Amino acid sequence: MSLLGAFNVSGSALSAQSIRLNTTASNLANAETVSSNRDATYRARHPVFSAAMNMFNDDSATVGVKVEGVVESQSELRMRYEPGHPLANEEGYIFLPNVNAIEEMANMISASRSYQYNVEAMNTTKQLMMATLQMGK
Amino acid sequence: MRFNLDKAMAMHEAAIYVRARRSSILSSNLANSDTPNYKARDIDFQQVLRNAATMKSGGAMKATNAKHIQPGGYSASTAELLYRQPFQASIDGNTVDAQMEKAKFAQNSMQYQATLSFLTGKFKGLKSAITGE
């Protein structure tokens, strides 16, 4: 039944968007997590979405969203000269994550809007289904 | 006079099926509004309904041998899925315009409910004919 497919599709979108919100939250939370070397420093994480054909049935019309994975940003880490810091290396530098707070905020707003209209779509589908169940009464 | 429930329901049965399918296509578009390289899709309702009408009036293909590939009856899942012509595609190859898809989704839901109330009307008519009250 097609309407049930719509439920699954909206559900997969909700889960994908919540993963995106989760990565944004962890990026913002760790924006100031310092460390003394390049490898141990937190890097911004972003999910990679892809369209999942035939995720729920063989109908090519219902295309869900799949999170292929979470990738770490490879952009340059921030370095700050702070010789008094307990985590400073021999040259007196500390490493800060490559989290761009403005980018993350924009990402968060986009994700929450997407989440909202997928919830809306799900509610509408539910209403249609309830109306269908009442048919002939 | 022989009564035919199929005829009594006229096109509404086919219509409601196509509307339901269109609603899942449009929710797929909304779900994938942030997926890179996803292309928004839709069906041409007029075309699909016309196909359904031809199938119903006996214009469908028939297999003459059991070993031939059996032509499926009319189903909305065989309806041609088209790609939407984007007004402005994003740089990641996504062609979903969330606002437009939302509008179309709302429109389709209204049409679904309209078809439902037509069907309910048909049922009510039949019921009052049967009970004769």
Boltz contact constraints between the chains, C-beta under 6 A:
constraints:
  - contact:
      token1: [A, 2]
      token2: [B, 20]
      max_distance: 6.0
  - contact:
      token1: [A, 2]
      token2: [B, 21]
      max_distance: 6.0
  - contact:
      token1: [A, 2]
      token2: [B, 24]
      max_distance: 6.0
  - contact:
      token1: [A, 3]
      token2: [B, 20]
      max_distance: 6.0
  - contact:
      token1: [A, 5]
      token2: [B, 24]
      max_distance: 6.0
  - contact:
      token1: [A, 6]
      token2: [B, 23]
      max_distance: 6.0
  - contact:
      token1: [A, 6]
      token2: [B, 24]
      max_distance: 6.0
  - contact:
      token1: [A, 6]
      token2: [B, 27]
      max_distance: 6.0
  - contact:
      token1: [A, 9]
      token2: [B, 27]
      max_distance: 6.0
  - contact:
      token1: [A, 9]
      token2: [B, 28]
      max_distance: 6.0
  - contact:
      token1: [A, 9]
      token2: [B, 31]
      max_distance: 6.0
  - contact:
      token1: [A, 10]
      token2: [B, 27]
      max_distance: 6.0
  - contact:
      token1: [A, 10]
      token2: [B, 31]
      max_distance: 6.0
  - contact:
      token1: [A, 13]
      token2: [B, 31]
      max_distance: 6.0
  - contact:
      token1: [A, 49]
      token2: [B, 34]
      max_distance: 6.0
  - contact:
      token1: [A, 49]
      token2: [B, 35]
      max_distance: 6.0
  - contact:
      token1: [A, 51]
      token2: [B, 32]
      max_distance: 6.0
  - contact:
      token1: [A, 51]
      token2: [B, 35]
      max_distance: 6.0
  - contact:
      token1: [A, 51]
      token2: [B, 38]
      max_distance: 6.0
  - contact:
      token1: [A, 59]
      token2: [B, 77]
      max_distance: 6.0
  - contact:
      token1: [A, 61]
      token2: [B, 21]
      max_distance: 6.0
  - contact:
      token1: [A, 61]
      token2: [B, 24]
      max_distance: 6.0
  - contact:
      token1: [A, 61]
      token2: [B, 25]
      max_distance: 6.0
  - contact:
      token1: [A, 62]
      token2: [B, 24]
      max_distance: 6.0
  - contact:
      token1: [A, 62]
      token2: [B, 28]
      max_distance: 6.0
  - contact:
      token1: [A, 63]
      token2: [B, 28]
      max_distance: 6.0
  - contact:
      token1: [A, 65]
      token2: [B, 31]
      max_distance: 6.0
  - contact:
      token1: [A, 65]
      token2: [B, 32]
      max_distance: 6.0
  - contact:
      token1: [A, 65]
      token2: [B, 35]
      max_distance: 6.0
  - contact:
      token1: [A, 114]
      token2: [B, 33]
      max_distance: 6.0
  - contact:
      token1: [A, 114]
      token2: [B, 34]
      max_distance: 6.0
  - contact:
      token1: [A, 121]
      token2: [B, 27]
      max_distance: 6.0
  - contact:
      token1: [A, 121]
      token2: [B, 30]
      max_distance: 6.0
  - contact:
      token1: [A, 124]
      token2: [B, 109]
      max_distance: 6.0
  - contact:
      token1: [A, 128]
      token2: [B, 109]
      max_distance: 6.0
  - contact:
      token1: [A, 128]
      token2: [B, 112]
      max_distance: 6.0
  - contact:
      token1: [A, 131]
      token2: [B, 116]
      max_distance: 6.0
  - contact:
      token1: [A, 135]
      token2: [B, 120]
      max_distance: 6.0
  - contact:
      token1: [A, 136]
      token2: [B, 123]
      max_distance: 6.0
